[in-house]
Amino acid sequence: MAQCGMLRDYRFTNDAEDIRGSKLYGLNDEKLGKIDDVIFDHSTGDIRYVVVDTGGWLSTKKFVVPADRIRASAEHKDDFAVDLNKQQIESFPEYKESDLESDEQWADYEGRYRSKWEADPVMHRAETDRNITPTTYQMEGNLSSERAEGRTDIVGAGTNRTNTTGGSDELEDTGAFDTEGYAASTDTVYIDSNAIGIGPRWDTFQDRLRERRKEVIGTRPGDPYRKAS
């Protein structure tokens, strides 16, 4: 049995909890398509990828995006966004739903896809690990980004604002960043991204999928959780 699968025709009782049909926007608020399905881990129900139907602008019609790269759209209610443009998507290896039928084929596709993702969408300055394409955590107004830039007009967890005799404000390091796994002496805070906390709609959908994964899997012939007719 394949380790990952799709929802396909399975429907939840409450359609409002289903993210399928939501729009996905890319860089510069460019509409990339609609979420057509999700690829999830059979053993946990965790969403691994969303499958996006482009509506025709892409020759292969559909492409996938890792769940940990998705975020809620700030401009469009109940929709989602990703740091990609159409040119980058066109460079991805062709997505074929049939690859999911074999763990070996899917692993091969994932390897080619992930290597292309790392090579194209997030570019780095030569001979450094610094991103040219900003991540969500590097956007203006983000605390971690501002700390990395040496901003001193912000206060966040792990710091207290104090006033010197000269009247200027200073930030006192309380050591909280060290205890939370951040090195206070470094100029960049690295945060692992995941698919948790993307937004209420996503989180509800993910919870329902985890709850009903056996039921979803059991709707297909040959699956171990299939109910006897």
N, C-alpha and C positions, 0 to 999 in steps of 0.2 A: 504493500500500500504506500502511495506517495505521502510524504510528510507534510506537504502543503496543498491547499486546495482553494477553491473559490465558492462564493455563495450561489452564483448562477441564478436560478429561478426561485431560490428560497426567499420568502418574504416574512418579515417580522409582523406581529399583530398590530403594532402601532407604526404606521409609515413615517410618522414625524421623527422617529428615532433612527431612521435609516439615512445614512449619508449618501447613498447612491442617488445620483441625480444632482448633487451639489456641483457647483462650478469650481474649477481650479484656475487660479490666476498666477501668472508668472511675473518676471521682472517688469517694472514700469506699468504694472497693473494690466498686463496683456492677458487676455483670455486664452487659455490653452485648451480647454475642453470641459467635459463633465466627468465626474467619477462614475464609472460604469460598474465596477465591481471591486472587491478587495481580495487579496491573496493572504490567507491566514494559516498559522501553524495548527495542524490538526490536534496536537497533543495539549496545547494550552489555550487555543482560541485567540492568541495574540495576532494582531494585524501586522503583516510584514511589508506589504506593498498596497498601494491603490492602483487600480487599472483605470486609465483615463482614455475616454473616447474623444478624439480630436474633432470629430464632425467632418473630416475630410481634408484638412490642410496637410496632414502627415500621410505620406504614401502608404505606410503600414497601418494606418487608421488609429491604432492604439499604442500607448506606451505605459510604462509603470514608473512609479515614484516610491522610494522607500518611505515607510510611515514616519520614521524619525526625522524626515526632512520637511514634513508638512507642518503648517501652522494655520491658525484661524486667520481669515482675511480681516484686516482692519477696516477695509472700505466696503465690504459686501457681507451683510448679515447671513449667517448660516453657510457661507462658502469658505473656501480654503485657498491658501497661497503657498508658493514654493519659489526658491531663488533659482529659476531657470528661464531661459528664453527659447524660442522655437529653433534657433540655429543649434543650440546645444542639444536639444531633444533629437533633432535630425541626425546627430552624430552617434546616438546610442545604437547598439546592436538591435536588430529587429526582434520585437517581442512576439512570441508565438504561444498561444494558450496551450497548445499540445505539448509543449515542453514540460508542463506541470505533471503530466502523466508518468514521468520517469524522474526519480530522484537524481539520477546521473545527468540527464539532459538539463534539468533545472539547475543543478549545481554548476554545470558548465556555463549556462546562460548567466547565472548570477556572477560568476567570476569575470566574464567578459563585460558585463554591464557595470559592475562595481569599479572595475579598473578604468573604464571610460568615464564614469562619473567623477572619480577622483582626479582624472587627467584634465577634464574640461570645465565643469561648472564652478569649481573652487580653485582659482589660480593662486599661485604663491609668487612672492618676489624672489628673484633669482638668488640662489644660495641661502635662502632663509625659509623659516616656516611661517612667515607672516602672510595672511591672506590679502589678496587684492580685492577679491569679491567678498564683501562683508557678510558675516553670518548674522543671524538674528541677535546674538549677544553683542555684536560689534556695532549695531545701529546706534545713531545719535540718541542720547537720552538714556542709554542703558548703563547701569551703575558699573558693571564690570568693565565696559568699554572705556568709560570716563576715567576709571582708576588706572587703566592701562595707559591712557594718554597723559597721565600726570595731572589731571584736573584736581584742584584743591578746593573747589567751591561746592563740593557735594559731600554728603554724609550718608553712610550706609551701615549695615551690620558690621560689627567689629571695630567701629571707630566712634570716638566722642569728640564733639567740637569744643575747643577751649579757646580762651581769649588771652592773648599775650599782653604784657604791659604796654606794648606799642600800639595796641588797639586792633591789630589784625587777627583774623581767625586762623587757627591751626588745627590739624587733625591729629588726634592722639590715637595710635594703634593700640587697641585693647588686647590683641592677641587672638581674637576670635577667629580670624582667618586662618591662623595656624592650626587651631583645634578643629576646624572644619575641613581641613585638608588642603587649604590654600597656603602658598608660601608668600609671606608678607614681603619678602625681599625681591620677588620677581615683578616684572612690569606687565605681565599678562596673566589673566585668570582663564584657565581652560575649563570648560564645563561640558561634560558629556551630554549629548542630546539624546532624547528618547521620544517615544510616542505617547508619553503620559502628560496630561494637562494641556492638550492642544486646544481644548475648548469644550464647553458643556455638551454640545451635540456629538462631537467625536467621542468623548469619554462615555457617554450613555450608550452609544452604538457599540463601542468596544466591550462594555460590560455585558450587554445583551448577547453579543457573539460568544463571549467566554461562557456565559450561562447555558447557551443553547448549542454549543459546538457539536455535541454528540448527535443532537437532533438534526443539525445541518448536514453532518457527514453521513448520517444514516438514511438520508433521502436518496442515496445513489446506489445502484446495483453493485454488489461485490464489496461494499464497505462493511467493516466489522460491527458498526452500530446500527445497521439497517434494521428497521423493525419488520417483523414477520407480517406478511399481508394476510 
